[in-house]
Amino acid sequence: MNNKYRILIVEDEKNITQLLTALLETNGYQVVSATSCQNGIMLFSSHNPDLVILDLGLPDADGMEFLKKIRKNYLTPVIVLSARSDERDKVEALDAGANDYVTKPFGFEELVARIRSALRNSKNAAAPEKTAGGVFRTNGLAIDYGARRVFVDEMEVKLTQTEYNIIAFLSVHSGKVLTYNAIIKEIWGYNDLNSTKRLQVNMANIRKKFGEKPGQNKFIVNELGIGYRMCENDEEN
Ligand code: CA
C-alpha cells in the first residue's frame, strides 16, 4: 500500500462528502473536506493535497473560481464533480485546467478509477522526457515515440505527421479527456472556425487506419461535444 495520497473534497452536500470520505478512506486515501469555495481555498493552502475533488455548485461561489485561483500557482490534479450535464460547463472546466470530470450521480468505481488515473498522470507529467524514447501500449496499439512509428497488433500503421502528433499528444495524457480546443492548440497552434472539423476529419482517418469501426472505442474514446480520451497505458496499470 503506497497510496497515502491526500485528497481534498470541496462539496457542500454533506451526504456526498460523507459517502466519498468513507469510500476514499477505505481505498487508503487521506481525506480533508470543505463545504465552500472560500474554505476550500484555505484548506488547499494549509493541507497541500495531492488531488482535489471539486463540486461546481458551491454556496458562496462557483467552483470554477476555486479552480482558476489554484491553477495560477499549482498543477494539483482536480476532478470536477458536477450535477450539470451541460457539455459547455465541462469544456469550460477542462479548459480552465480541470483534469477530469464526473457527472452526478456517479459510480464510485468510476470515480476511484478517475482518481487513480489523475494521480498517475500528474506523476508522469513530472517526467517530460516521456516522449523522447519509450513505447506507449494500450489494447494492442503501440506508439514508438523515438521512431515516431505506430503499430496495431504488431502491424505498422502509416500515419501523416498531423495524425501522429494527435495520437502522441493523446497518449502522453492517456486516461485524461482532452478538449477539442486543447488538442487543436497543441497540434495547430491556433484555433479558427474550421479547426474542430479538421480535427474530426483527422480523427476519423486515424480510426479508419486503426481498423476501428464507428462507435468502437478500443483505443480512443470520443467524449461527445467535449473531446477525446486515449485509453490508459497498459504498462502503468
Ligand atoms: Ca453543490
py3Dmol code that shows the C-alpha trace and the ligand (Angstrom):
import py3Dmol

protein = """\
ATOM      1  CA  MET A   1       0.000   0.000   0.000  1.00  0.00           C
ATOM      2  CA  ASN A   2       1.671   3.184  -1.121  1.00  0.00           C
ATOM      3  CA  ASN A   3      -1.412   5.299  -1.719  1.00  0.00           C
ATOM      4  CA  LYS A   4      -1.208   7.633   1.202  1.00  0.00           C
ATOM      5  CA  TYR A   5      -2.335  10.404  -1.079  1.00  0.00           C
ATOM      6  CA  ARG A   6      -4.221  13.286   0.471  1.00  0.00           C
ATOM      7  CA  ILE A   7      -7.462  14.270  -1.228  1.00  0.00           C
ATOM      8  CA  LEU A   8      -9.361  17.498  -0.664  1.00  0.00           C
ATOM      9  CA  ILE A   9     -13.124  17.330  -1.256  1.00  0.00           C
ATOM     10  CA  VAL A  10     -14.812  20.680  -1.885  1.00  0.00           C
ATOM     11  CA  GLU A  11     -18.528  19.905  -1.800  1.00  0.00           C
ATOM     12  CA  ASP A  12     -21.471  21.439   0.082  1.00  0.00           C
ATOM     13  CA  GLU A  13     -23.719  18.377   0.093  1.00  0.00           C
ATOM     14  CA  LYS A  14     -22.920  16.648   3.384  1.00  0.00           C
ATOM     15  CA  ASN A  15     -24.168  13.201   2.429  1.00  0.00           C
ATOM     16  CA  ILE A  16     -21.991  13.158  -0.694  1.00  0.00           C
ATOM     17  CA  THR A  17     -18.946  14.245   1.308  1.00  0.00           C
ATOM     18  CA  GLN A  18     -19.626  11.565   3.914  1.00  0.00           C
ATOM     19  CA  LEU A  19     -20.017   8.834   1.332  1.00  0.00           C
ATOM     20  CA  LEU A  20     -16.951   9.983  -0.569  1.00  0.00           C
ATOM     21  CA  THR A  21     -14.862  10.229   2.586  1.00  0.00           C
ATOM     22  CA  ALA A  22     -15.783   6.694   3.628  1.00  0.00           C
ATOM     23  CA  LEU A  23     -15.094   5.382   0.143  1.00  0.00           C
ATOM     24  CA  LEU A  24     -11.761   7.123  -0.233  1.00  0.00           C
ATOM     25  CA  GLU A  25     -10.558   6.165   3.236  1.00  0.00           C
ATOM     26  CA  THR A  26     -11.432   2.556   2.503  1.00  0.00           C
ATOM     27  CA  ASN A  27      -9.240   2.857  -0.577  1.00  0.00           C
ATOM     28  CA  GLY A  28      -6.334   4.080   1.514  1.00  0.00           C
ATOM     29  CA  TYR A  29      -6.559   7.805   0.873  1.00  0.00           C
ATOM     30  CA  GLN A  30      -6.377  10.551   3.446  1.00  0.00           C
ATOM     31  CA  VAL A  31      -9.315  12.941   3.186  1.00  0.00           C
ATOM     32  CA  VAL A  32      -9.826  16.601   4.035  1.00  0.00           C
ATOM     33  CA  SER A  33     -13.129  18.298   3.234  1.00  0.00           C
ATOM     34  CA  ALA A  34     -14.500  21.780   2.765  1.00  0.00           C
ATOM     35  CA  THR A  35     -18.097  22.929   2.223  1.00  0.00           C
ATOM     36  CA  SER A  36     -17.466  26.238   0.470  1.00  0.00           C
ATOM     37  CA  CYS A  37     -15.159  27.744  -2.105  1.00  0.00           C
ATOM     38  CA  GLN A  38     -13.528  30.036   0.462  1.00  0.00           C
ATOM     39  CA  ASN A  39     -12.977  27.214   2.938  1.00  0.00           C
ATOM     40  CA  GLY A  40     -11.667  25.027   0.137  1.00  0.00           C
ATOM     41  CA  ILE A  41      -9.022  27.567  -0.823  1.00  0.00           C
ATOM     42  CA  MET A  42      -7.924  27.842   2.820  1.00  0.00           C
ATOM     43  CA  LEU A  43      -7.670  24.077   3.258  1.00  0.00           C
ATOM     44  CA  PHE A  44      -5.863  23.789  -0.060  1.00  0.00           C
ATOM     45  CA  SER A  45      -3.108  26.111   1.156  1.00  0.00           C
ATOM     46  CA  SER A  46      -2.847  24.571   4.606  1.00  0.00           C
ATOM     47  CA  HIS A  47      -3.016  20.869   3.600  1.00  0.00           C
ATOM     48  CA  ASN A  48      -1.348  20.841   0.191  1.00  0.00           C
ATOM     49  CA  PRO A  49      -3.455  17.944  -1.158  1.00  0.00           C
ATOM     50  CA  ASP A  50      -2.336  15.570  -3.928  1.00  0.00           C
ATOM     51  CA  LEU A  51      -5.704  15.820  -5.644  1.00  0.00           C
ATOM     52  CA  VAL A  52      -8.929  17.823  -5.363  1.00  0.00           C
ATOM     53  CA  ILE A  53     -12.495  16.666  -5.961  1.00  0.00           C
ATOM     54  CA  LEU A  54     -14.405  19.827  -6.742  1.00  0.00           C
ATOM     55  CA  ASP A  55     -18.145  20.429  -6.842  1.00  0.00           C
ATOM     56  CA  LEU A  56     -19.068  23.261  -9.205  1.00  0.00           C
ATOM     57  CA  GLY A  57     -22.229  24.374  -7.403  1.00  0.00           C
ATOM     58  CA  LEU A  58     -20.953  25.804  -4.122  1.00  0.00           C
ATOM     59  CA  PRO A  59     -22.919  28.112  -1.805  1.00  0.00           C
ATOM     60  CA  ASP A  60     -20.524  31.086  -1.790  1.00  0.00           C
ATOM     61  CA  ALA A  61     -19.078  30.952  -5.314  1.00  0.00           C
ATOM     62  CA  ASP A  62     -18.875  28.877  -8.467  1.00  0.00           C
ATOM     63  CA  GLY A  63     -16.380  26.029  -8.154  1.00  0.00           C
ATOM     64  CA  MET A  64     -14.739  27.462 -11.280  1.00  0.00           C
ATOM     65  CA  GLU A  65     -13.392  30.250  -9.089  1.00  0.00           C
ATOM     66  CA  PHE A  66     -11.606  27.753  -6.883  1.00  0.00           C
ATOM     67  CA  LEU A  67     -10.183  26.087  -9.982  1.00  0.00           C
ATOM     68  CA  LYS A  68      -8.950  29.306 -11.576  1.00  0.00           C
ATOM     69  CA  LYS A  69      -7.461  30.511  -8.308  1.00  0.00           C
ATOM     70  CA  ILE A  70      -5.366  27.412  -7.590  1.00  0.00           C
ATOM     71  CA  ARG A  71      -4.388  26.927 -11.264  1.00  0.00           C
ATOM     72  CA  LYS A  72      -2.468  30.191 -11.126  1.00  0.00           C
ATOM     73  CA  ASN A  73       0.133  28.520  -8.934  1.00  0.00           C
ATOM     74  CA  TYR A  74      -0.468  24.778  -8.778  1.00  0.00           C
ATOM     75  CA  LEU A  75      -0.711  21.778 -11.091  1.00  0.00           C
ATOM     76  CA  THR A  76      -2.502  19.658  -8.480  1.00  0.00           C
ATOM     77  CA  PRO A  77      -4.981  17.393 -10.314  1.00  0.00           C
ATOM     78  CA  VAL A  78      -8.607  18.486  -9.980  1.00  0.00           C
ATOM     79  CA  ILE A  79     -11.578  16.264 -10.744  1.00  0.00           C
ATOM     80  CA  VAL A  80     -14.752  18.236 -11.180  1.00  0.00           C
ATOM     81  CA  LEU A  81     -17.880  16.720  -9.700  1.00  0.00           C
ATOM     82  CA  SER A  82     -20.938  18.251 -11.199  1.00  0.00           C
ATOM     83  CA  ALA A  83     -24.656  17.803 -11.473  1.00  0.00           C
ATOM     84  CA  ARG A  84     -24.515  19.833 -14.632  1.00  0.00           C
ATOM     85  CA  SER A  85     -24.801  17.715 -17.704  1.00  0.00           C
ATOM     86  CA  ASP A  86     -24.189  20.662 -19.990  1.00  0.00           C
ATOM     87  CA  GLU A  87     -21.152  19.956 -22.173  1.00  0.00           C
ATOM     88  CA  ARG A  88     -20.157  23.599 -22.149  1.00  0.00           C
ATOM     89  CA  ASP A  89     -19.600  23.548 -18.385  1.00  0.00           C
ATOM     90  CA  LYS A  90     -17.378  20.519 -18.693  1.00  0.00           C
ATOM     91  CA  VAL A  91     -15.418  22.018 -21.551  1.00  0.00           C
ATOM     92  CA  GLU A  92     -15.027  25.258 -19.620  1.00  0.00           C
ATOM     93  CA  ALA A  93     -13.769  23.392 -16.546  1.00  0.00           C
ATOM     94  CA  LEU A  94     -11.354  21.262 -18.587  1.00  0.00           C
ATOM     95  CA  ASP A  95     -10.030  24.274 -20.469  1.00  0.00           C
ATOM     96  CA  ALA A  96      -9.575  26.107 -17.166  1.00  0.00           C
ATOM     97  CA  GLY A  97      -7.309  23.265 -16.057  1.00  0.00           C
ATOM     98  CA  ALA A  98      -9.543  20.598 -14.533  1.00  0.00           C
ATOM     99  CA  ASN A  99      -8.015  17.174 -15.166  1.00  0.00           C
ATOM    100  CA  ASP A 100     -11.272  15.308 -15.444  1.00  0.00           C
ATOM    101  CA  TYR A 101     -14.944  15.486 -14.582  1.00  0.00           C
ATOM    102  CA  VAL A 102     -17.525  13.102 -13.240  1.00  0.00           C
ATOM    103  CA  THR A 103     -21.221  13.823 -13.645  1.00  0.00           C
ATOM    104  CA  LYS A 104     -23.544  13.275 -10.675  1.00  0.00           C
ATOM    105  CA  PRO A 105     -24.923  10.772  -9.991  1.00  0.00           C
ATOM    106  CA  PHE A 106     -21.678   8.906 -10.435  1.00  0.00           C
ATOM    107  CA  GLY A 107     -20.492   5.383  -9.771  1.00  0.00           C
ATOM    108  CA  PHE A 108     -17.892   5.086  -7.029  1.00  0.00           C
ATOM    109  CA  GLU A 109     -15.813   2.652  -9.017  1.00  0.00           C
ATOM    110  CA  GLU A 110     -15.679   5.082 -11.878  1.00  0.00           C
ATOM    111  CA  LEU A 111     -14.652   7.904  -9.588  1.00  0.00           C
ATOM    112  CA  VAL A 112     -11.894   5.857  -7.929  1.00  0.00           C
ATOM    113  CA  ALA A 113     -10.596   4.860 -11.368  1.00  0.00           C
ATOM    114  CA  ARG A 114     -10.528   8.513 -12.434  1.00  0.00           C
ATOM    115  CA  ILE A 115      -8.678   9.457  -9.235  1.00  0.00           C
ATOM    116  CA  ARG A 116      -6.032   6.785  -9.810  1.00  0.00           C
ATOM    117  CA  SER A 117      -5.636   7.897 -13.396  1.00  0.00           C
ATOM    118  CA  ALA A 118      -5.320  11.585 -12.487  1.00  0.00           C
ATOM    119  CA  LEU A 119      -2.725  10.844  -9.808  1.00  0.00           C
ATOM    120  CA  ARG A 120      -0.756   8.663 -12.195  1.00  0.00           C
ATOM    121  CA  ASN A 121      -0.936  11.316 -14.907  1.00  0.00           C
ATOM    122  CA  SER A 122       0.331  14.013 -12.584  1.00  0.00           C
ATOM    123  CA  LYS A 123       3.232  11.775 -11.554  1.00  0.00           C
ATOM    124  CA  ASN A 124       4.069  11.218 -15.235  1.00  0.00           C
ATOM    125  CA  ALA A 125       3.860  14.919 -16.004  1.00  0.00           C
ATOM    126  CA  ALA A 126       6.940  15.275 -13.823  1.00  0.00           C
ATOM    127  CA  ALA A 127       8.823  13.157 -16.379  1.00  0.00           C
ATOM    128  CA  PRO A 128       8.927  15.334 -19.521  1.00  0.00           C
ATOM    129  CA  GLU A 129      11.345  13.001 -21.277  1.00  0.00           C
ATOM    130  CA  LYS A 130       8.490  10.531 -21.697  1.00  0.00           C
ATOM    131  CA  THR A 131       8.124  11.021 -25.439  1.00  0.00           C
ATOM    132  CA  ALA A 132      11.878  11.115 -26.071  1.00  0.00           C
ATOM    133  CA  GLY A 133      12.069   7.323 -26.075  1.00  0.00           C
ATOM    134  CA  GLY A 134       9.896   4.548 -24.818  1.00  0.00           C
ATOM    135  CA  VAL A 135       6.809   2.899 -26.140  1.00  0.00           C
ATOM    136  CA  PHE A 136       3.190   3.513 -25.245  1.00  0.00           C
ATOM    137  CA  ARG A 137       0.903   0.482 -25.317  1.00  0.00           C
ATOM    138  CA  THR A 138      -2.836   0.059 -24.939  1.00  0.00           C
ATOM    139  CA  ASN A 139      -5.084  -2.792 -26.130  1.00  0.00           C
ATOM    140  CA  GLY A 140      -2.734  -3.815 -28.942  1.00  0.00           C
ATOM    141  CA  LEU A 141      -1.865  -0.269 -30.024  1.00  0.00           C
ATOM    142  CA  ALA A 142       1.828   0.599 -29.708  1.00  0.00           C
ATOM    143  CA  ILE A 143       3.413   4.015 -30.213  1.00  0.00           C
ATOM    144  CA  ASP A 144       7.181   4.118 -30.529  1.00  0.00           C
ATOM    145  CA  TYR A 145       7.979   7.710 -29.595  1.00  0.00           C
ATOM    146  CA  GLY A 146      11.632   7.520 -30.572  1.00  0.00           C
ATOM    147  CA  ALA A 147      10.941   6.324 -34.123  1.00  0.00           C
ATOM    148  CA  ARG A 148       7.560   8.106 -34.403  1.00  0.00           C
ATOM    149  CA  ARG A 149       6.025   4.834 -35.568  1.00  0.00           C
ATOM    150  CA  VAL A 150       2.639   3.351 -34.700  1.00  0.00           C
ATOM    151  CA  PHE A 151       1.578  -0.302 -34.661  1.00  0.00           C
ATOM    152  CA  VAL A 152      -1.752  -2.045 -34.222  1.00  0.00           C
ATOM    153  CA  ASP A 153      -1.425  -5.728 -33.315  1.00  0.00           C
ATOM    154  CA  GLU A 154       2.244  -5.618 -34.412  1.00  0.00           C
ATOM    155  CA  MET A 155       1.350  -4.268 -37.876  1.00  0.00           C
ATOM    156  CA  GLU A 156       2.669  -0.830 -38.722  1.00  0.00           C
ATOM    157  CA  VAL A 157       0.059   1.845 -39.442  1.00  0.00           C
ATOM    158  CA  LYS A 158       1.194   4.684 -41.677  1.00  0.00           C
ATOM    159  CA  LEU A 159       0.038   7.998 -40.254  1.00  0.00           C
ATOM    160  CA  THR A 160       0.533  11.535 -41.545  1.00  0.00           C
ATOM    161  CA  GLN A 161       2.619  13.871 -39.361  1.00  0.00           C
ATOM    162  CA  THR A 162      -0.541  15.551 -38.095  1.00  0.00           C
ATOM    163  CA  GLU A 163      -2.227  12.248 -37.318  1.00  0.00           C
ATOM    164  CA  TYR A 164       0.860  11.065 -35.477  1.00  0.00           C
ATOM    165  CA  ASN A 165       1.067  14.287 -33.483  1.00  0.00           C
ATOM    166  CA  ILE A 166      -2.561  13.950 -32.408  1.00  0.00           C
ATOM    167  CA  ILE A 167      -2.094  10.339 -31.329  1.00  0.00           C
ATOM    168  CA  ALA A 168       1.142  11.063 -29.492  1.00  0.00           C
ATOM    169  CA  PHE A 169      -0.423  14.014 -27.668  1.00  0.00           C
ATOM    170  CA  LEU A 170      -3.459  11.957 -26.600  1.00  0.00           C
ATOM    171  CA  SER A 171      -1.242   9.081 -25.467  1.00  0.00           C
ATOM    172  CA  VAL A 172       1.005  11.251 -23.314  1.00  0.00           C
ATOM    173  CA  HIS A 173      -2.160  12.244 -21.454  1.00  0.00           C
ATOM    174  CA  SER A 174      -3.792   8.808 -21.642  1.00  0.00           C
ATOM    175  CA  GLY A 175      -6.746   8.342 -19.330  1.00  0.00           C
ATOM    176  CA  LYS A 176      -7.460  12.044 -19.403  1.00  0.00           C
ATOM    177  CA  VAL A 177     -10.076  13.695 -21.588  1.00  0.00           C
ATOM    178  CA  LEU A 178      -8.548  16.437 -23.726  1.00  0.00           C
ATOM    179  CA  THR A 179     -10.936  19.065 -25.087  1.00  0.00           C
ATOM    180  CA  TYR A 180     -11.115  19.781 -28.817  1.00  0.00           C
ATOM    181  CA  ASN A 181      -9.696  23.188 -28.020  1.00  0.00           C
ATOM    182  CA  ALA A 182      -6.694  21.812 -26.106  1.00  0.00           C
ATOM    183  CA  ILE A 183      -5.829  19.359 -28.904  1.00  0.00           C
ATOM    184  CA  ILE A 184      -6.227  21.985 -31.628  1.00  0.00           C
ATOM    185  CA  LYS A 185      -3.986  24.430 -29.783  1.00  0.00           C
ATOM    186  CA  GLU A 186      -1.301  21.779 -29.299  1.00  0.00           C
ATOM    187  CA  ILE A 187      -1.359  20.496 -32.894  1.00  0.00           C
ATOM    188  CA  TRP A 188      -2.002  23.594 -34.984  1.00  0.00           C
ATOM    189  CA  GLY A 189      -1.128  26.351 -32.529  1.00  0.00           C
ATOM    190  CA  TYR A 190      -4.198  28.358 -33.486  1.00  0.00           C
ATOM    191  CA  ASN A 191      -7.930  27.913 -33.462  1.00  0.00           C
ATOM    192  CA  ASP A 192     -10.228  29.020 -36.284  1.00  0.00           C
ATOM    193  CA  LEU A 193     -13.739  28.215 -37.468  1.00  0.00           C
ATOM    194  CA  ASN A 194     -12.642  25.071 -39.274  1.00  0.00           C
ATOM    195  CA  SER A 195     -10.387  23.674 -36.551  1.00  0.00           C
ATOM    196  CA  THR A 196     -12.879  21.340 -34.925  1.00  0.00           C
ATOM    197  CA  LYS A 197     -13.932  19.972 -38.293  1.00  0.00           C
ATOM    198  CA  ARG A 198     -10.265  19.492 -39.246  1.00  0.00           C
ATOM    199  CA  LEU A 199      -9.612  17.624 -36.009  1.00  0.00           C
ATOM    200  CA  GLN A 200     -12.672  15.417 -36.533  1.00  0.00           C
ATOM    201  CA  VAL A 201     -11.593  14.557 -40.070  1.00  0.00           C
ATOM    202  CA  ASN A 202      -8.125  13.620 -38.823  1.00  0.00           C
ATOM    203  CA  MET A 203      -9.617  11.509 -36.045  1.00  0.00           C
ATOM    204  CA  ALA A 204     -11.911   9.731 -38.488  1.00  0.00           C
ATOM    205  CA  ASN A 205      -8.894   8.906 -40.681  1.00  0.00           C
ATOM    206  CA  ILE A 206      -6.906   7.683 -37.687  1.00  0.00           C
ATOM    207  CA  ARG A 207      -9.746   5.420 -36.586  1.00  0.00           C
ATOM    208  CA  LYS A 208     -10.064   4.039 -40.108  1.00  0.00           C
ATOM    209  CA  LYS A 209      -6.342   3.321 -40.278  1.00  0.00           C
ATOM    210  CA  PHE A 210      -6.523   1.662 -36.865  1.00  0.00           C
ATOM    211  CA  GLY A 211      -9.347  -0.535 -38.141  1.00  0.00           C
ATOM    212  CA  GLU A 212     -11.824   0.785 -35.587  1.00  0.00           C
ATOM    213  CA  LYS A 213     -15.451   0.517 -36.571  1.00  0.00           C
ATOM    214  CA  PRO A 214     -17.750   3.506 -35.956  1.00  0.00           C
ATOM    215  CA  GLY A 215     -18.832   3.515 -32.319  1.00  0.00           C
ATOM    216  CA  GLN A 216     -15.948   1.288 -31.300  1.00  0.00           C
ATOM    217  CA  ASN A 217     -13.700   2.743 -28.603  1.00  0.00           C
ATOM    218  CA  LYS A 218     -10.813   0.341 -28.476  1.00  0.00           C
ATOM    219  CA  PHE A 219      -8.081   2.959 -28.217  1.00  0.00           C
ATOM    220  CA  ILE A 220      -9.705   6.358 -28.229  1.00  0.00           C
ATOM    221  CA  VAL A 221     -12.964   7.359 -26.584  1.00  0.00           C
ATOM    222  CA  ASN A 222     -14.895  10.215 -28.154  1.00  0.00           C
ATOM    223  CA  GLU A 223     -16.449  12.246 -25.330  1.00  0.00           C
ATOM    224  CA  LEU A 224     -19.225  13.754 -27.410  1.00  0.00           C
ATOM    225  CA  GLY A 225     -19.236  17.537 -27.531  1.00  0.00           C
ATOM    226  CA  ILE A 226     -16.152  17.669 -25.277  1.00  0.00           C
ATOM    227  CA  GLY A 227     -13.067  15.977 -26.672  1.00  0.00           C
ATOM    228  CA  TYR A 228     -11.105  12.719 -26.857  1.00  0.00           C
ATOM    229  CA  ARG A 229      -9.618  10.371 -24.307  1.00  0.00           C
ATOM    230  CA  MET A 230      -6.935   7.795 -25.078  1.00  0.00           C
ATOM    231  CA  CYS A 231      -7.234   4.548 -23.118  1.00  0.00           C
ATOM    232  CA  GLU A 232      -4.583   4.132 -20.456  1.00  0.00           C
ATOM    233  CA  ASN A 233      -1.094   2.815 -20.969  1.00  0.00           C
ATOM    234  CA  ASP A 234      -1.180  -0.938 -20.230  1.00  0.00           C
ATOM    235  CA  GLU A 235       2.277  -0.889 -18.732  1.00  0.00           C
ATOM    236  CA  GLU A 236       1.435   1.559 -15.990  1.00  0.00           C
ATOM    237  CA  ASN A 237      -1.542  -0.390 -14.690  1.00  0.00           C
TER     238      ASN A 237
END
"""
ligand_1 = """\
1
CA
Ca -23.316 21.614 -4.664
"""
view = py3Dmol.view(width=600, height=400)
view.addModel(protein, "pdb")
view.setStyle({"model": 0}, {"cartoon": {"style": "trace"}})
view.addModel(ligand_1, "xyz")
view.setStyle({"model": 1}, {"stick": {}})
view.zoomTo()
view.show()
